[in-house]
Amino acid sequence: MATMTVWHKKLGGPAWGEDDTPFNKENFELVAALEQGDDLYEDLDFCFRKTQNIDHPWWDDPEVKMLVDRECRSTSVGDVIYRAGEAWRCCSVGWKPVDAEGVS
């Protein structure tokens, strides 16, 4: 099992989207943690699905540990999922690895 953390892009920071900006804590907010297995792409998609406000708020899901004390938006393009020294940016289709040096 691996802990994956979900980071939402802060409003007012650099432009949203699929840019090549390195991942850093100043432009993102840590909002959730989930325990996942060993298949990276399956786990990324699982985290994305689990942090969507569709049928219910995602923070009501027992598989998701909410790390902020307020309601949150759904995970979307430009947000990042971090696991074991690697960060992956959510793209309009799929995931793109991003530099996460110094983030833990």
Secondary structure, DSSP 8 states (H G I E B T S, - for coil): -EEEEEEEE-TTSS--SS------GGGEEEEEEEEE-S-HHHHHHHHHHHT--SSS-GGG-TT-EE-SSS------TT-EEEETTEEEEE-SSSEEEE--TT--
